């Protein structure tokens, strides 16, 4: 049985319990023992029975025995596992040259122009790094330089990265990773948190205003508000969409900037637009990108309003050995090719609408499901002990996740209590994949989510 300790460490959802290692197949036991011997601290495996993959295609992963798993969890292979166009572009560049941004690269300039063309014209300067953590680290450095402030506002269970700086405003990392004294937390945009008679827009504006006032009371001028545009670690809150203009107005009135973290929500993930912030009717001052940008290659980006980054660029040296080098740029350009050629955004809309509609139909009468929410191919299913009290049910959530894994479909959990199913497949997820997912989920829901009397 999974230990209480393993469930609690760092709020990590669906964590493998090493105490049951001896119950696994022998080949898995041996590999995991070797892994534990050589890898450093902090690594985790997921699922009660971890799984090993040897190949993939589209939204599918293949294990060493040839079993096909439907991947409804991994967003890094944005346009699909082992997409041939991306693989060919990377291989072709590897056989040519890999230089960095100290040398003239026409391909880098071409890529920057294409990527920036997907943004509002106010956002016209691109810096390239290797990871979302690096991108958010640079974004905050620039924000501080521009504003002269130190204060950071994030949502209550946000995750923005793992550098020391970014971890200081990533509360989702848990109590073992302390927040900075210059960090203030606000509620995610969950309409249920607004007081009776108060709109979500009013609630969010009040939250930001209160955070700014408290920062100033403690001697911190505001530098930035940073939000994940899908509020992934908060539990996935993509709607409603009317609150953000007022929030950004409060931030800018206090001398701060708004940083939109698009690591999770960007590259057409939410279906209605290329970038999550567009849905909210605001233009950020800084936008960060990561994971999906190179379909698995280590490339990330920061896009700025030029007036925000200009002084930093004049006074601070920024060079990243691998950020903007030829091979990751080739991958990034190939991802843009696929997004355009395969009309990915429309597929995301169609598959996402069908997926959410099916999930709502399956869970309509379940006393254990509070909400099905999301946009495009980012979907959350909130699992509770009772719809009236909304008390989280993390144990049941993990049971559902592992039942799906046993049926060869991959999902995971998220949110404050890790009680929201996180369904976030590669954007290659098509109508056949939706059908397979819903048929399997219906089986699991019949066994797990129709209970009216359950254990504590």
C-alpha positions as CSV (number, residue, x, y, z in Angstrom):
1,X,0.0,0.0,0.0
2,X,1.3,3.5,-0.8
3,X,2.7,5.2,2.2
4,X,1.3,8.5,3.6
5,X,4.9,9.9,3.5
6,X,5.3,9.3,-0.2
7,X,2.0,11.0,-0.9
8,X,3.0,14.1,1.1
9,X,6.5,14.8,-0.1
10,X,6.6,18.1,-2.1
11,X,2.9,17.7,-2.9
12,X,4.0,15.5,-5.8
13,X,1.0,13.9,-7.5
14,X,0.8,10.2,-8.2
15,X,4.3,9.5,-6.8
16,X,5.7,6.0,-7.0
17,X,6.2,4.4,-3.6
18,X,9.7,2.8,-3.4
19,X,8.3,0.6,-0.6
20,X,6.5,-1.6,-3.2
21,X,9.5,-2.0,-5.5
22,X,9.6,-5.8,-4.8
23,X,6.1,-6.1,-6.2
24,X,7.1,-4.9,-9.7
25,X,8.1,-7.1,-12.6
26,X,11.8,-8.2,-12.2
27,X,13.2,-6.1,-15.1
28,X,11.6,-2.9,-13.7
29,X,12.9,-3.7,-10.3
30,X,16.5,-4.0,-11.5
31,X,16.4,-0.8,-13.6
32,X,14.9,1.2,-10.8
33,X,17.5,-0.1,-8.3
34,X,20.2,0.9,-10.7
35,X,18.6,4.3,-11.2
36,X,18.4,4.9,-7.4
37,X,22.1,4.0,-7.1
38,X,23.3,6.6,-9.7
39,X,20.8,9.4,-9.9
40,X,21.0,12.5,-7.7
41,X,18.3,13.7,-5.2
42,X,14.8,14.8,-6.0
43,X,14.1,12.4,-8.9
44,X,10.7,10.7,-8.8
45,X,8.8,8.2,-10.8
46,X,5.0,8.2,-11.3
47,X,2.3,5.6,-11.2
48,X,1.9,2.7,-8.8
49,X,3.6,0.6,-11.4
50,X,6.1,2.8,-13.4
51,X,6.3,2.3,-17.1
52,X,9.2,2.3,-19.5
53,X,8.9,3.4,-23.1
54,X,11.1,2.7,-26.1
55,X,9.4,4.5,-28.9
56,X,6.5,6.8,-29.7
57,X,4.5,8.4,-32.5
58,X,1.8,11.0,-32.5
59,X,0.0,10.7,-29.1
60,X,1.2,7.2,-28.6
61,X,4.0,5.6,-26.6
62,X,5.2,2.0,-27.0
63,X,6.7,0.0,-24.1
64,X,9.4,-2.6,-24.4
65,X,6.8,-5.4,-24.9
66,X,5.2,-3.5,-27.8
67,X,2.1,-2.3,-25.9
68,X,0.6,0.9,-27.2
69,X,-0.2,3.5,-24.5
70,X,-2.3,6.6,-25.3
71,X,-0.4,9.6,-24.1
72,X,-2.9,12.1,-22.6
73,X,-0.3,13.8,-20.3
74,X,2.9,14.9,-22.0
75,X,2.9,18.4,-23.5
76,X,6.6,18.5,-24.3
77,X,6.2,16.6,-27.6
78,X,3.9,19.4,-28.7
79,X,3.2,18.2,-32.3
80,X,3.6,14.5,-31.4
81,X,6.2,12.0,-30.4
82,X,9.0,11.5,-32.9
83,X,7.3,13.8,-35.4
84,X,9.2,13.0,-38.7
85,X,9.4,16.6,-39.8
86,X,11.0,17.8,-36.6
87,X,13.3,14.8,-36.4
88,X,14.5,15.3,-40.0
89,X,15.1,19.0,-39.3
90,X,17.2,18.3,-36.2
91,X,19.2,15.5,-37.9
92,X,19.9,17.7,-41.0
93,X,21.2,20.5,-38.8
94,X,23.3,18.2,-36.7
95,X,25.1,17.1,-39.9
96,X,25.8,20.7,-40.9
97,X,26.8,23.0,-38.0
98,X,25.7,24.0,-34.5
99,X,26.8,27.6,-33.7
100,X,25.6,30.1,-31.0
101,X,24.3,33.6,-31.0
102,X,27.8,35.2,-31.2
103,X,27.8,34.3,-34.9
104,X,25.5,35.4,-37.6
105,X,22.7,32.8,-38.2
106,X,20.2,33.6,-40.9
107,X,18.1,30.7,-39.7
108,X,17.9,32.2,-36.2
109,X,16.7,35.5,-37.6
110,X,14.2,33.7,-39.8
111,X,12.8,31.8,-36.8
112,X,12.6,34.9,-34.6
113,X,10.7,36.8,-37.3
114,X,8.2,33.9,-37.7
115,X,7.7,33.4,-34.0
116,X,7.2,37.1,-33.3
117,X,4.7,37.3,-36.1
118,X,2.3,35.2,-34.0
119,X,2.4,37.9,-31.2
120,X,0.7,41.3,-31.0
121,X,2.9,43.9,-32.6
122,X,3.7,45.4,-29.2
123,X,5.7,42.3,-28.4
124,X,8.6,42.5,-30.7
125,X,11.9,41.3,-29.1
126,X,12.9,37.7,-28.5
127,X,15.6,36.2,-26.3
128,X,16.2,32.4,-26.4
129,X,17.2,30.1,-23.6
130,X,17.0,26.4,-22.9
131,X,14.2,25.8,-20.4
132,X,11.1,27.4,-19.0
133,X,12.9,27.9,-15.7
134,X,15.6,29.9,-17.5
135,X,13.0,31.9,-19.4
136,X,11.2,32.8,-16.3
137,X,14.4,33.6,-14.5
138,X,15.4,36.0,-17.3
139,X,11.9,37.6,-17.4
140,X,12.0,38.4,-13.7
141,X,15.6,39.8,-14.0
142,X,14.4,42.2,-16.8
143,X,11.3,43.1,-14.9
144,X,13.3,44.1,-11.8
145,X,15.8,46.1,-13.9
146,X,12.9,47.9,-15.7
147,X,10.8,48.7,-12.7
148,X,13.4,49.0,-9.9
149,X,11.1,46.8,-7.8
150,X,11.6,43.4,-6.1
151,X,8.0,42.3,-5.4
152,X,6.6,39.3,-7.2
153,X,2.9,38.2,-7.2
154,X,1.9,34.7,-8.2
155,X,-1.1,32.5,-7.7
156,X,-1.4,30.4,-4.6
157,X,-0.2,27.0,-5.9
158,X,1.8,28.2,-9.0
159,X,4.8,26.5,-10.5
160,X,7.2,28.5,-12.7
161,X,10.5,26.6,-12.5
162,X,13.4,25.2,-10.6
163,X,16.2,27.7,-10.5
164,X,16.8,29.2,-7.1
165,X,15.2,32.5,-8.1
166,X,12.2,31.0,-9.8
167,X,11.7,28.4,-7.1
168,X,11.3,31.3,-4.7
169,X,8.0,32.2,-6.4
170,X,6.8,28.6,-7.1
171,X,4.7,27.6,-4.1
172,X,3.7,24.3,-5.7
173,X,7.2,23.0,-4.9
174,X,6.0,22.6,-1.3
175,X,7.2,23.5,2.1
176,X,10.7,22.2,1.6
177,X,11.2,25.0,-1.0
178,X,10.7,28.3,0.8
179,X,9.2,31.3,-0.9
180,X,11.0,34.6,-0.9
181,X,10.1,37.4,1.5
182,X,9.3,39.5,-1.6
183,X,6.7,37.1,-2.9
184,X,2.9,37.4,-2.3
185,X,0.2,34.9,-3.2
186,X,-3.2,35.5,-4.7
187,X,-6.1,33.1,-5.4
188,X,-6.3,31.4,-8.8
189,X,-9.3,32.6,-10.9
190,X,-11.7,30.1,-9.4
191,X,-15.2,31.7,-9.4
192,X,-16.1,29.7,-6.3
193,X,-13.5,31.6,-4.3
194,X,-15.2,35.0,-4.8
195,X,-17.4,36.2,-1.9
196,X,-21.2,36.1,-2.4
197,X,-22.2,39.1,-4.4
198,X,-18.7,39.7,-5.7
199,X,-17.7,38.9,-9.3
200,X,-14.5,37.0,-10.2
201,X,-13.2,40.2,-11.8
202,X,-13.7,42.1,-8.5
203,X,-12.3,39.3,-6.4
204,X,-9.1,39.0,-8.5
205,X,-8.6,42.8,-8.6
206,X,-9.0,43.0,-4.8
207,X,-6.5,40.1,-4.4
208,X,-3.9,41.9,-6.5
209,X,-4.5,45.2,-4.8
210,X,-4.1,43.7,-1.4
211,X,-0.9,41.9,-2.4
212,X,0.6,45.2,-3.7
213,X,-0.3,47.0,-0.5
214,X,1.2,44.3,1.6
215,X,4.5,44.3,-0.4
216,X,4.7,48.0,0.0
217,X,4.1,47.8,3.7
218,X,7.1,45.6,4.0
219,X,9.3,47.8,1.8
220,X,9.0,46.0,-1.5
221,X,8.0,47.9,-4.7
222,X,6.2,45.7,-7.2
223,X,8.3,44.3,-10.0
224,X,5.9,41.8,-11.6
225,X,2.8,39.7,-11.6
226,X,3.5,36.4,-13.3
227,X,0.7,33.9,-14.1
228,X,0.5,30.6,-16.0
229,X,-2.2,31.3,-18.5
230,X,-3.8,27.9,-17.8
231,X,-3.2,28.0,-14.0
232,X,-2.1,24.5,-14.3
233,X,-0.7,23.8,-10.9
234,X,-3.6,25.6,-9.3
235,X,-6.0,23.1,-10.8
236,X,-6.5,24.3,-14.4
237,X,-8.7,27.4,-14.6
238,X,-9.1,28.6,-18.2
239,X,-12.4,30.4,-17.8
240,X,-14.1,32.8,-17.4
241,X,-12.1,35.5,-19.3
242,X,-13.3,38.9,-18.1
243,X,-11.0,39.5,-15.0
244,X,-7.5,39.9,-16.5
245,X,-7.7,43.5,-17.8
246,X,-8.5,44.8,-14.3
247,X,-5.7,42.8,-12.8
248,X,-3.1,44.1,-15.3
249,X,-4.4,47.6,-14.7
250,X,-3.7,47.3,-11.0
251,X,-0.2,45.9,-11.7
252,X,0.8,48.7,-14.1
253,X,-0.7,51.4,-11.8
254,X,1.7,50.2,-9.1
255,X,4.7,50.4,-11.5
256,X,4.9,46.7,-12.2
257,X,4.8,44.6,-15.3
258,X,2.7,41.6,-16.3
259,X,4.6,38.4,-17.3
260,X,2.5,35.7,-19.1
261,X,3.9,32.3,-18.6
262,X,3.0,30.4,-21.7
263,X,5.1,27.3,-21.0
264,X,1.9,25.3,-20.4
265,X,-0.7,27.2,-22.4
266,X,1.2,28.3,-25.5
267,X,1.6,27.0,-29.0
268,X,-2.2,26.5,-29.7
269,X,-2.6,24.3,-26.6
270,X,-5.9,26.1,-25.7
271,X,-7.2,25.9,-29.2
272,X,-8.8,29.4,-29.6
273,X,-5.5,31.1,-30.2
274,X,-1.7,30.6,-30.4
275,X,-1.2,32.0,-26.9
276,X,-3.2,31.7,-23.8
277,X,-3.1,35.4,-22.9
278,X,-4.9,36.3,-26.1
279,X,-8.1,34.7,-24.8
280,X,-8.0,37.2,-21.9
281,X,-7.9,40.4,-24.0
282,X,-4.6,41.7,-22.6
283,X,-1.2,42.2,-24.1
284,X,1.5,41.3,-21.5
285,X,4.8,43.2,-21.0
286,X,6.8,39.9,-21.1
287,X,5.9,36.4,-22.3
288,X,7.8,33.3,-21.5
289,X,7.8,30.0,-23.4
290,X,9.4,26.6,-22.9
291,X,8.7,22.9,-23.2
292,X,6.7,22.6,-26.4
293,X,8.8,25.1,-28.3
294,X,11.2,22.5,-29.8
295,X,9.0,19.3,-29.4
296,X,11.5,18.0,-26.9
297,X,14.7,19.8,-27.8
298,X,15.9,22.1,-25.0
299,X,14.7,25.6,-26.3
300,X,12.7,28.3,-24.5
301,X,12.0,31.9,-25.2
302,X,11.2,35.3,-23.7
303,X,9.3,37.9,-25.7
304,X,9.4,41.5,-24.6
305,X,7.8,44.9,-25.3
306,X,11.0,46.7,-26.5
307,X,10.5,49.5,-24.0
308,X,10.7,46.9,-21.1
309,X,13.9,45.2,-22.3
310,X,15.8,48.0,-23.9
311,X,17.7,49.4,-20.9
312,X,18.5,45.9,-19.6
313,X,20.0,45.1,-23.0
314,X,22.2,48.2,-23.0
315,X,23.5,47.6,-19.5
316,X,23.6,43.8,-18.8
317,X,25.4,41.1,-20.7
318,X,23.2,38.2,-21.6
319,X,24.6,35.2,-23.4
320,X,23.4,31.6,-23.2
321,X,25.7,29.0,-24.8
322,X,22.9,26.8,-26.1
323,X,20.0,29.2,-26.2
324,X,19.6,30.2,-29.8
325,X,22.1,27.7,-31.1
326,X,21.5,26.2,-34.5
327,X,20.0,22.7,-33.6
328,X,17.3,23.9,-31.2
329,X,16.4,26.7,-33.5
330,X,15.9,24.1,-36.3
331,X,13.6,22.2,-34.0
332,X,11.6,25.3,-33.2
333,X,11.2,26.2,-36.8
334,X,10.0,22.7,-37.6
335,X,7.4,22.9,-34.9
336,X,6.0,26.1,-36.5
337,X,6.0,24.3,-39.8
338,X,3.9,21.5,-38.4
339,X,1.5,23.9,-36.6
340,X,0.8,25.6,-39.9
341,X,0.8,22.7,-42.3
342,X,-1.3,20.3,-40.2
343,X,-3.8,23.0,-39.1
344,X,-3.1,21.9,-35.6
345,X,-5.1,24.7,-33.9
346,X,-8.4,23.4,-35.5
347,X,-7.6,19.9,-34.5
348,X,-7.1,21.0,-30.9
349,X,-10.4,22.8,-31.0
350,X,-12.3,19.8,-32.4
351,X,-10.6,17.2,-30.2
352,X,-10.8,19.4,-27.1
353,X,-14.5,20.1,-27.5
354,X,-15.3,16.5,-28.1
355,X,-13.2,15.4,-25.1
356,X,-14.7,17.8,-22.6
357,X,-18.2,17.1,-23.8
358,X,-17.7,13.4,-23.4
359,X,-16.2,13.7,-20.0
360,X,-19.1,15.9,-18.8
361,X,-21.6,13.3,-20.1
362,X,-19.8,10.5,-18.4
363,X,-19.5,12.3,-15.0
364,X,-22.8,14.2,-15.1
365,X,-24.3,12.0,-12.3
366,X,-21.2,11.3,-10.3
367,X,-21.2,12.6,-6.7
368,X,-17.4,12.5,-6.9
369,X,-16.8,15.0,-9.7
370,X,-17.1,18.7,-9.0
371,X,-16.2,20.1,-12.4
372,X,-14.9,19.3,-15.8
373,X,-13.1,22.4,-17.0
374,X,-10.5,23.5,-19.5
375,X,-9.9,24.8,-23.0
376,X,-8.5,23.1,-26.1
377,X,-6.4,20.1,-25.1
378,X,-6.0,21.1,-21.5
379,X,-8.6,19.5,-19.4
380,X,-9.1,19.2,-15.6
381,X,-11.6,16.9,-13.9
382,X,-11.9,17.8,-10.2
383,X,-12.5,14.8,-7.9
384,X,-14.1,15.4,-4.5
385,X,-15.6,13.4,-1.7
386,X,-18.9,15.2,-2.1
387,X,-20.1,17.8,-4.6
388,X,-21.7,19.9,-1.9
389,X,-18.7,20.3,0.3
390,X,-16.0,20.1,-2.5
391,X,-13.7,18.3,-0.1
392,X,-10.8,17.1,-2.2
393,X,-10.3,13.3,-2.7
394,X,-6.7,12.8,-3.5
395,X,-6.8,9.0,-2.9
396,X,-9.6,8.5,-5.3
397,X,-7.9,10.8,-7.9
398,X,-4.8,8.6,-7.7
399,X,-6.9,5.5,-8.1
400,X,-8.5,6.8,-11.3
401,X,-5.0,7.8,-12.6
402,X,-3.6,4.4,-12.0
403,X,-6.7,2.6,-13.3
404,X,-6.2,4.6,-16.5
405,X,-2.6,3.7,-16.6
406,X,-3.4,0.0,-16.2
407,X,-5.6,0.4,-19.2
408,X,-2.7,2.0,-21.0
409,X,-3.8,5.6,-21.0
410,X,-1.5,8.2,-19.3
411,X,-2.9,11.1,-17.3
412,X,-1.8,12.7,-13.9
413,X,-3.0,15.0,-11.2
414,X,-2.7,18.6,-10.3
415,X,-4.1,21.3,-8.0
416,X,-3.5,22.2,-4.4
417,X,-4.6,18.8,-3.2
418,X,-3.6,17.0,-6.4
419,X,-7.2,16.0,-6.8
420,X,-7.8,17.3,-10.3
421,X,-7.1,15.0,-13.2
422,X,-4.7,16.6,-15.6
423,X,-5.4,15.7,-19.2
424,X,-2.9,17.3,-21.4
425,X,-2.0,15.2,-24.5
426,X,0.3,16.0,-27.4
427,X,-1.5,18.1,-29.9
428,X,-1.5,15.2,-32.3
429,X,-4.4,13.8,-30.3
430,X,-7.1,13.1,-32.9
431,X,-10.7,12.0,-33.0
432,X,-9.7,8.3,-32.7
433,X,-7.7,9.1,-29.7
434,X,-10.6,11.0,-28.1
435,X,-12.8,8.0,-28.7
436,X,-10.3,5.6,-27.1
437,X,-9.9,7.9,-24.1
438,X,-13.6,8.3,-23.5
439,X,-14.4,4.7,-23.8
440,X,-11.7,3.8,-21.3
441,X,-12.6,6.6,-18.9
442,X,-16.2,5.5,-18.9
443,X,-15.1,2.0,-17.7
444,X,-13.0,3.6,-14.9
445,X,-15.7,6.0,-14.0
446,X,-18.2,3.2,-13.7
447,X,-16.0,1.5,-11.2
448,X,-14.6,4.5,-9.3
449,X,-16.7,7.6,-9.7
450,X,-20.3,6.4,-9.1
451,X,-19.8,5.6,-5.4
452,X,-22.1,7.3,-2.9
453,X,-20.5,5.8,0.2
454,X,-16.7,5.6,0.3
455,X,-13.8,5.2,2.6
456,X,-12.1,8.0,4.5
